[in-house]
Amino acid sequence: MTSTQLLIGLKAVGAGAACSGLIGAGVGIGLVFGSLLRAYSVNPKVKNQLFAYAILGFALSEAIGLLALVMASIILFT
């Protein structure tokens, strides 16, 4: 095994490990919308305000997932 092959293999392992941040983003998005449904069922009068908070939580969770994906791409392609 040459050092170039070892480097390529280690980059793949590092990129895979960096993608583990996507698991947390998926869980976070599920929790945000699950909580939205629960809060809406308790108090349907504040639907618009609850939805605005849910979109904010979704955006923040998705941003973390995108950062993990960008980090994996940087590791893999540099």
C-alpha positions, -999 to +999 in steps of 0.1 A: +000+000+000+014+033-010+012+065+010-012+080-016-037+052-012-034+055+026-041+092+023-072+086+002-085+060+026-080+083+056-097+112+038-127+089+032-128+079+069-125+115+080-153+126+056-175+098+069-169+108+105-176+145+096-210+134+082-221+121+116-232+157+123-260+151+099-275+126+124-279+153+149-295+176+123-320+150+114-329+144+151-332+181+157-356+186+128-377+158+139-379+172+174-388+207+161-417+195+141-429+170+166-430+198+192-448+220+167-475+194+163-478+189+201-480+226+208-505+232+180-527+204+194-527+221+228-532+257+217-544+260+181-550+298+184-513+306+182-507+287+150-488+314+131-465+322+160-457+285+166-450+280+129-426+309+129-407+295+158-407+260+141-392+275+109-365+292+129-356+260+147-356+241+114-333+267+099-308+265+128-308+227+128-304+225+090-275+250+092-256+226+115-262+198+091-249+219+062-218+229+081-211+192+087-216+184+050-193+213+040-166+200+064-168+166+049-164+180+014-134+200+025-118+169+041-125+148+011-115+172-018-084+189-004 
